[in-house]
Amino acid sequence: MGVGLVIAVIAMVSAGIVECYRLKHANQDCRHCKDSSTLSIFWQIPQYAFIGASEVFMYVGQLEFFNAQTPDG
């Protein structure tokens, strides 16, 4: 579960970096033209990949813990 938490932290840092870049990019686009932003949606792929990997590691540990805590009956 610790590995999953570390990967989740990496995902949040990645999301923060992309958001800062998106805001800077949006401010530049708004000054020059009235069209939509030219920043690609594919910048979000690493964030979702990290979250998916985090869920994989967290889910296995949680499932084992919950199954160990359930009563036999």
C-alpha positions in Angstrom: 0.0 0.0 0.0 2.9 2.3 0.6 4.0 2.0 -3.0 0.5 3.0 -4.1 0.6 6.1 -1.8 3.9 7.2 -3.2 2.6 6.8 -6.8 -0.5 8.8 -5.8 1.8 11.6 -4.6 3.6 11.5 -7.9 0.3 11.7 -9.7 -0.8 14.8 -7.7 2.5 16.5 -8.3 2.1 15.7 -12.0 -1.4 17.2 -12.0 -0.2 20.3 -10.3 2.6 20.8 -12.8 0.2 20.4 -15.7 -2.3 22.7 -14.1 0.3 25.5 -13.7 1.4 25.0 -17.3 -2.3 25.0 -18.4 -3.0 28.3 -16.6 0.1 29.9 -18.0 -0.9 28.7 -21.5 -4.5 29.9 -21.1 -3.5 33.3 -20.0 -1.2 33.7 -23.0 -4.0 32.4 -25.3 -6.6 34.8 -23.9 -4.5 37.8 -24.6 -3.9 37.1 -28.2 -7.1 35.5 -29.5 -10.7 34.6 -28.5 -10.5 31.0 -29.7 -10.3 28.0 -27.5 -6.9 26.9 -26.0 -4.5 25.1 -28.2 -3.1 23.0 -25.3 -3.7 19.3 -26.0 -6.0 17.2 -23.8 -3.3 14.5 -23.9 -1.3 16.3 -21.3 -3.6 14.6 -18.8 -2.6 11.1 -19.7 0.4 10.8 -17.3 -1.8 11.9 -14.4 -4.4 9.2 -15.1 -1.7 6.6 -15.7 -0.2 7.3 -12.3 -3.6 7.2 -10.6 -4.4 3.9 -12.3 -1.1 2.4 -11.1 -1.7 3.8 -7.6 -5.1 2.1 -7.5 -3.6 -1.2 -8.6 -1.1 -1.2 -5.7 -3.6 0.1 -3.2 -6.5 -2.2 -4.1 -4.5 -5.4 -3.6 -3.3 -4.4 -0.1 -6.8 -3.2 0.9 -8.5 -6.3 -0.3 -6.0 -8.5 1.6 -6.5 -6.4 4.8 -10.3 -6.4 4.6 -10.4 -10.2 3.9 -8.2 -10.8 6.9 -10.5 -8.7 9.2 -13.8 -10.3 8.3 -15.2 -12.9 10.7 -15.1 -16.6 9.6 -18.9 -16.9 9.9 
